[in-house]
Amino acid sequence: MASMATLFLQSTNPTHPFHKSNKTHLHFNPKFSVPILSGKKMRKHPRISCGLIEPDGGKLVELVVRESQRDERRKEAVWAPRIELSRIDLQWVHVLSEGWASPLRGFMRENEFLQTLHFNSLRLDDGTVVNMSVPIVLAIDDEQKQAIGQSRKVALVDSDENLVAILNDIEIYKHNKEERIARTWGTTAPGLPYVEEAIANAGNWLIGGDLEVIEPIKYNDGLDQYRLSPAELREEFKRRDADAVFAFQLRNPVHNGHALLMTDTRRRLLEMGYKNPVLLLHPLGGYTKADDVPLSWRMKQHEKVLEEGVLNPDTTVVAIFPSPMHYAGPTEVQWHAKSRINAGANFYIVGRDPAGMAHPVEKRDLYDADHGKKVLSMAPGLERLNILPFRVAAYDKKQKKMAFFDPSRPQDFLFISGTKMRTLAKNRENPPDGFMCPGGWKVLVEYYDSLAASENEKFREAIPA
């Protein structure tokens, strides 16, 4: 997670042997060396391009049926076999429908699934390689497979039997769960949240095909205005005359250390020659594990961050990223970065242990904290993503604010972990002044108060050191 975030700006001389798109948004090589990149001669100044970075595959894939054709599609679906979507399945339909996974046109067929598992990428017909690190698949069981029979299409419905989408030209293939889990998470240890929620009890078959989504996916939860599609985000960036877009993905409340990293990123981009870099503050809005702060509360907190001027509303776009969360570390962070390219971002902020979690069985982190940022700089299909190292942010007790860590005076800095932050909020205790804006902290306290009230008991927890 991007708690003490590090931002990278990738060299234009990467070690990737893959074919690259002819159009890139920015060519820049840092003056400092990054060991995992090639040692070719570096230019001293960036060359600035004003257009937004193009989507993977050259064109944004949008799979929502035109309004004039919806009645016809509904009639076609009447006689098709039906598959009921789970909550997470519906979130993946949303992701696919808006083009976050461009150039995918539906749930993965077997060749796409295998490339994703084994190479974290897809090779297109023209030889171009695009990143794709997490399988986007739909599982069915033996009974559903038998009911589909020889049909070439299926109707996808929600829990109320409402038609959501049609999957055409279908392909059914074996769902090897153990291989999928091992290659995505690097372990098959019990207790992986996404596995238990979406894979362990899923069917033994996967069904892929071309997706036609009947209507735009809406949740009617008061947050749909924040769910901007890649196309809508691109239009917003153009409206704001953005000449660079830098994305910050998170699934936690924003504290002032996050804000420091984001504002300092913009400062650096201005120094590089950009005139109007725009921040995409992009919280994850799909499935998260039970102990994460729910989306509605996170959005209230983010609103306070802008209201209180911690981030500048004129240069910040807040939107919800609809993807479910895997907690798959270096594998998943590639998906988070790739999807933001499709939304127009050419800079991506990545933190310590991005998309990571504690090992579900052993008392240790599941992934190396530095591997996410290293993998991003080498990942096939992400050559166009720009990377630049930042120092770690922590609470400076002398300045009484979040600041970049100074190793010459380590005794002056306090590292406030996510666990400690949550425990303070649960106990209604304030963090040090300058850690988080007052309004944002109040929202966090209110959330944990609401949990305690719903459980009809309050108890104090020991605050971790």
C-alpha positions, -999 to 999 in steps of 0.1 A, spaced: 0 0 0 12 35 -7 16 44 30 51 58 29 51 61 -8 79 61 -33 74 75 -68 95 63 -97 102 78 -131 114 51 -155 143 54 -180 136 55 -217 163 29 -220 147 -1 -203 160 -36 -204 127 -49 -220 132 -68 -252 96 -63 -262 82 -42 -290 72 -7 -279 45 16 -291 58 44 -314 39 70 -294 51 77 -258 41 106 -237 74 115 -221 111 107 -227 132 114 -196 162 98 -180 170 106 -144 204 121 -135 209 94 -108 213 58 -116 187 31 -109 205 -3 -106 179 -24 -123 178 -2 -155 203 -2 -183 234 19 -181 230 36 -214 238 73 -218 211 95 -203 197 128 -216 199 157 -192 165 172 -200 130 158 -206 113 161 -239 77 172 -232 47 161 -251 13 177 -245 -11 149 -255 -23 123 -231 -6 89 -232 -25 65 -255 -43 34 -241 -29 0 -243 -35 -14 -278 -39 21 -291 -76 24 -285 -97 24 -254 -120 -6 -254 -156 3 -243 -181 -26 -241 -214 -9 -232 -241 -14 -258 -254 17 -275 -288 27 -261 -305 22 -295 -294 -15 -295 -302 -24 -259 -338 -37 -265 -325 -59 -293 -298 -74 -271 -323 -80 -243 -344 -100 -268 -314 -120 -279 -306 -129 -243 -340 -143 -235 -332 -178 -248 -295 -179 -238 -283 -199 -208 -280 -177 -177 -251 -173 -153 -256 -154 -121 -228 -130 -112 -213 -127 -78 -205 -92 -63 -169 -95 -74 -179 -109 -109 -201 -77 -113 -171 -55 -104 -150 -72 -131 -178 -66 -156 -176 -30 -146 -138 -29 -151 -140 -46 -185 -169 -25 -197 -151 8 -193 -118 -2 -207 -96 -4 -176 -83 -37 -189 -79 -25 -226 -73 -42 -249 -93 -71 -233 -128 -74 -248 -143 -97 -222 -135 -123 -197 -103 -141 -206 -101 -170 -230 -76 -197 -222 -47 -183 -242 -51 -149 -225 -54 -166 -191 -22 -186 -197 -2 -155 -209 -14 -136 -178 -4 -164 -154 30 -172 -169 41 -139 -184 21 -111 -167 14 -97 -202 -4 -102 -234 11 -103 -269 -12 -86 -294 -16 -96 -331 9 -69 -342 36 -81 -318 30 -54 -292 32 -65 -256 8 -50 -230 9 -57 -193 -18 -79 -178 -8 -94 -145 -40 -106 -128 -65 -130 -144 -99 -114 -152 -120 -146 -154 -155 -159 -148 -159 -193 -131 -187 -217 -136 -195 -251 -120 -202 -285 -136 -239 -280 -136 -237 -246 -153 -213 -260 -179 -237 -288 -187 -266 -263 -190 -246 -242 -215 -241 -272 -237 -233 -262 -273 -246 -226 -269 -222 -199 -282 -235 -172 -259 -246 -168 -223 -266 -142 -204 -250 -127 -173 -275 -117 -147 -273 -101 -112 -287 -116 -80 -321 -102 -89 -321 -119 -123 -316 -86 -141 -297 -89 -174 -263 -73 -170 -244 -85 -201 -241 -110 -228 -209 -131 -233 -205 -140 -270 -184 -166 -289 -177 -183 -256 -149 -207 -247 -149 -230 -216 -117 -243 -202 -104 -259 -170 -100 -238 -139 -68 -250 -122 -73 -231 -90 -40 -242 -73 -19 -230 -103 -38 -198 -105 -34 -191 -68 3 -201 -66 12 -180 -96 -8 -149 -86 1 -148 -49 33 -168 -48 17 -190 -21 -12 -214 -16 -13 -207 22 -48 -206 36 -63 -173 45 -57 -152 14 -87 -128 14 -95 -127 -23 -90 -165 -27 -114 -173 1 -139 -148 -12 -138 -155 -50 -118 -186 -58 -119 -213 -32 -156 -221 -37 -157 -211 -73 -165 -236 -101 -140 -259 -118 -144 -242 -152 -137 -208 -166 -157 -192 -194 -143 -165 -216 -157 -145 -245 -166 -112 -260 -186 -90 -236 -216 -68 -244 -227 -49 -213 -264 -38 -216 -261 -5 -195 -234 13 -176 -228 -3 -143 -243 18 -114 -243 10 -77 -268 37 -65 -249 41 -33 -244 79 -35 -209 75 -49 -216 69 -86 -206 105 -94 -171 95 -84 -169 65 -107 -155 81 -137 -146 58 -166 -112 61 -184 -129 80 -212 -145 104 -187 -112 109 -169 -94 116 -202 -120 142 -210 -116 158 -176 -78 159 -179 -82 176 -213 -107 200 -199 -81 210 -172 -54 213 -199 -33 187 -181 1 180 -198 10 153 -173 -12 130 -151 2 113 -120 -19 87 -103 -20 78 -66 -38 45 -58 -48 38 -22 -72 19 -1 -66 38 32 -74 73 45 -51 101 32 -27 114 58 -3 144 54 26 121 45 6 110 14 -2 146 6 35 156 9 44 129 -16 17 141 -40 24 178 -38 62 172 -41 56 150 -71 38 180 -88 67 203 -78 91 179 -95 70 177 -126 69 214 -129 107 215 -125 109 190 -154 91 215 -177 55 205 -174 31 234 -171 0 218 -155 5 184 -140 -28 170 -126 -31 145 -98 -55 115 -101 -63 106 -65 -77 72 -72 -90 51 -42 -98 14 -49 -135 9 -49 -140 -28 -55 -138 -57 -30 -115 -51 0 -109 -73 30 -130 -69 61 -106 -48 82 -101 -21 56 -120 11 60 -151 9 37 -152 30 5 -180 53 17 -160 64 47 -128 67 28 -145 90 3 -158 112 31 -123 115 44 -108 123 10 -134 151 6 -122 167 38 -86 165 26 -96 187 -4 -120 209 16 -92 218 41 -67 225 14 -43 197 21 -45 190 -17 -54 216 -42 -88 209 -58 -78 228 -89 -51 203 -97 -66 171 -82 -92 148 -97 -107 124 -72 -124 93 -87 -131 57 -77 -112 28 -93 -137 0 -96 -114 -30 -94 -115 -56 -67 -84 -59 -45 -63 -91 -46 -35 -82 -21 -11 -99 -45 18 -76 -40 43 -72 -69 19 -91 -92 -11 -69 -85 7 -36 -85 14 -41 -122 -24 -43 -128 -29 -11 -108 -3 7 -129 -15 -7 -163 -51 3 -157 -41 39 -149 -23 42 -183 -57 34 -199 -71 64 -179 -44 87 -193 -19 87 -164 18 85 -174 32 88 -139 24 63 -111 32 67 -74 41 34 -58 48 29 -22 65 5 2 49 -30 -1 23 -20 -27 -8 -42 -26 9 -62 1 -4 -78 33 7 -98 63 13 -135 56 -20 -153 64 -3 -179 86 32 -168 96 41 -136 115 58 -117 86 49 -97 55 39 -118 26 61 -99 1 94 -81 2 86 -44 7 108 -32 -21 99 -57 -48 68 -39 -60 86 -8 -71 114 -29 -86 90 -51 -105 72 -20 -119 104 -7 -134 111 -40 -152 76 -52 -161 68 -61 -197 43 -37 -213 49 -9 -187 78 8 -205 57 39 -210 51 43 -172 74 69 -157 93 62 -125 112 85 -101 125 76 -65 114 96 -35 126 96 0 105 80 28 80 103 46 75 102 84 64 125 112 90 150 121 87 157 159 108 189 157 88 205 128 55 189 141 45 178 106 50 150 81 84 154 63 109 134 43 130 112 66 164 127 74 188 98 83 212 123 100 186 128 128 166 96 130 156 103 166 134 132 154 111 110 133 81 89 142 68 62 119 30 59 124 19 26 109 -16 20 96 -22 -3 126 -13 25 150 -34 50 131 -64 27 132 -59 20 169 -57 57 178 -89 63 159 -107 34 176 -96 47 210 -107 83 201 -71 95 207 -56 122 185 -25 116 164 3 142 166 -6 176 152 2 177 115 -3 140 109 -38 143 93 -61 172 86 -86 176 115 -117 170 94 -102 139 79 -93 125 113 -128 132 126 -143 111 98 -120 82 107 -130 84 144 -166 85 134 -162 54 114 -147 34 142 -173 48 166 -200 35 142 -184 0 144 -184 1 182 -220 13 183 -231 -15 160 -214 -40 182 -230 -24 213 -196 -23 231 -166 -2 232 -132 -13 244 -98 2 244 -69 -14 227 -32 -11 235 -15 13 211 14 -5 193 48 11 196 
